[in-house]
Amino acid sequence: MQQQQQRAGRWEPIRDLPPSAKLVAKVLDHHGQMTPGQLSTETLLPSRTVRDAVDRLDAVGAIEREVVFTDARKRSYSLRL
């Protein structure tokens, strides 16, 4: 029971976010580090919606942004929760 409460508490920072942000968080939790394009493909969300979800997750400190070393113009994201 206590372990379930700890897992539920882990998601507390994103509780009030829109469903798209929660979906992106769950996909990052399952797959680990991903680029916006990969997130869009995996979630079937438009790229603009993924960008908004990532911005919202970043605003609550739920993700980490990193530069893709093979292409410094690209970013990748991973879940911090």
N, C-alpha and C positions, 0 to 999 in steps of 0.2 A: 504494500500500500504506500509506504513512504517513498519508494522508488518511483511510483507513478506520479506522486505529487511533485517530486523533483523534476521529472520530465515535463510535467504540465507547467511548472514554474519557469522552465527554460524558455518556453514560448511566450511568456507574459509580455515582453517588450513589443511583440508584434500583434498582440491581441486585438487592438483597435484599428489595425491597418486593413485596407481593402483586400478582397479575396485574391486579386492578382499578386499582391505582395506576399501573401501567405503561400500561394502556389510557388512562386519563385523561391521563397525560403525553403520550402519542403524539397524542391528539386535540388537546390544547392546542398541540403542536408543529405540527400540520397547520393548525389553524384560527386560532391566535392567542388573543386574549382572549375568554373566555367566562364566562357566569354558571353557577351550579350547575344551574339548570333546563336551560340549553342543553347542558351536559355530560351530564346525565341523558338527555336526548332523543337526543343524538348517539351515546352509548355504549350505550344501552338498559339502563343500570344503574339500580337503584332510588336514589332521592335519598339515602337513608341511606348506601348504599355509596359514592356520590360524595362525600358529606361526609367519610367515613372516609378515602377515597383522598386527598382534598385535604389533610386534616390530616396524613396520613403524608408526603405530598410537601412540605408546609410544614415539617415537622419536620427534613427533610434539606436544606432550603434550595433546593428545586427549583422552587418557584413564587413568584410575587408576588401578593399580595392587594391589590385596590384597591376603593375605594368607587365605586359607580355614581352618577354625578352627578345623574341624573334621579330617583333614588330612593335616598336615603342608607341605607335599611335593607338594600339589596342589595349584594352583593360580586361582583366579577369576578376572574378568575384568568388569569394568563399564565405561560408556562414561562420559567424563568430559566436553564435549562441551555444 
